Amino acid sequence: MEEGRTRDAGDVVAGTVVIRQAGARSVKAREVAVRQGGIGRLEADTVSVAQGGVGMALSHDETTLQQAGAGVIVTRVAQISDSAVGFLIAREVHPQNVRVLFGVREAVAFGAAAGLAVALVLGWRRR
């Protein structure tokens, strides 16, 4: 292995982070690029993930996913192709062959249904 490089990192804080065939627990940077790797939690201005995965990503500007997976993405602009996302909250979405489990509408509907269910259970328990 080359000096100054590691296969897996814990918490990373830097200006620019590039991860190739490795992983990190959390990353905070201006720019992040992941190729065939993964990050648990991520906060950056711009994010690019190709053939990798991210658990939770907060991007202040743009997030690009290509053949990737993500649990939760909150971004201004999402460019997503051939990927799957659990929860997506974005001002603009440019999808191409994307599977999103919960978008904004679904998340609002889920929240309303969950709130109603909790209210009914609490009301039933008080009787």
C-alpha positions, 0 to 999 in steps of 0.5 A, a space after each residue: 500500500 502506498 504511503 499516506 493512503 489507507 483502505 478504511 478511515 474513521 472520521 475524515 475532515 478535509 477540503 477535498 476527499 476522494 475514496 476509491 475502493 475503501 470506506 469511511 465512517 464519516 466525512 466532512 469536506 467541501 468536495 467528496 468523490 467516492 468510487 467503489 467505496 462507501 461512507 456512513 455519514 457525509 456532509 459536503 458542498 458537492 458529492 459524487 458517488 459512482 458504484 458505491 454507497 452512502 448511508 446519510 448525505 447532506 450536500 449544500 450544493 449538488 449530489 451525483 449518484 451513478 450506479 450507487 445506493 444511498 439511505 438518506 440524501 438531503 441536497 439542493 440538486 440531485 443528479 441520479 442515474 441507475 441508482 437506489 435511494 431510500 429517502 430523498 429531499 432535494 430542490 431539483 431532481 434529475 433522475 434516470 432509471 432511479 428507485 426512490 423509496 421515499 420522496 418528499 410526498 411519500 415522506 409527508 404521507 408516511 409522517 401523517 400516517 405514523 402521527 395518526 397511528 400514534 394518536 390512535 394508540 395513545 387515545 386507546 390506551 387512555 380509555 
